[in-house]
Amino acid sequence: MAATTQRDEWKALSDIFAIGAAAFLVVLGLVLALAGADPAMKFHGCLLLGASGLALLYMLTLFVEKREP
């Protein structure tokens, strides 16, 4: 059987990778915001934290809504 992108396993794997990447960027943004060497790094850490946090929240709500009962 050939692997296609329409299989549920591939969709689940890509969902997990997207959530993992967003969670990693949240942690990275938090580290930059709290331990940045200068104010510009702290500011960009806050931007990264906010953007990736919103993306993570959006993905989690999207995946919960798609879940079957």
C-alpha positions in Angstrom: 0.0 0.0 0.0 1.4 3.4 -1.0 1.6 6.1 1.6 -0.5 9.1 0.7 -1.1 12.5 2.4 -4.8 11.7 2.8 -4.3 9.1 5.5 -5.3 9.9 9.0 -1.9 9.0 10.4 -0.2 11.7 8.3 -2.8 14.3 9.4 -2.3 13.4 13.0 1.5 13.6 12.7 1.4 17.0 11.0 -1.0 18.2 13.7 1.4 17.1 16.5 4.4 18.6 14.7 2.6 21.9 14.3 1.6 22.0 18.0 5.2 21.0 19.0 6.7 23.7 16.9 4.4 26.4 18.3 5.1 25.2 21.9 8.8 25.3 21.2 8.5 28.9 19.9 6.4 29.9 23.0 9.3 28.7 25.2 11.9 30.4 23.1 9.9 33.6 23.1 9.6 33.4 26.9 13.3 32.8 27.3 14.2 35.8 25.0 11.6 38.0 26.8 13.0 37.3 30.3 16.7 36.8 29.6 17.3 39.0 26.6 20.6 41.0 26.8 19.2 44.2 25.5 15.7 45.8 25.2 15.4 45.0 21.5 15.8 41.3 22.2 13.3 41.4 25.1 10.8 43.2 22.8 11.2 40.7 20.0 10.9 37.9 22.6 7.6 39.3 23.7 6.5 39.5 20.0 7.5 35.9 19.4 5.8 34.8 22.7 2.5 36.5 21.8 2.4 35.4 18.2 3.3 31.8 18.9 1.0 31.7 21.9 -1.9 32.8 19.8 -1.0 30.3 17.1 -0.9 27.5 19.6 -4.2 28.5 21.1 -5.8 28.7 17.6 -4.4 25.2 16.6 -5.6 23.6 19.9 -9.1 25.0 19.5 -9.2 24.0 15.8 -8.1 20.5 16.5 -10.6 20.1 19.4 -13.5 21.2 17.2 -12.5 18.7 14.5 -12.4 15.8 17.0 -15.1 13.2 16.6 -17.3 12.4 19.6 
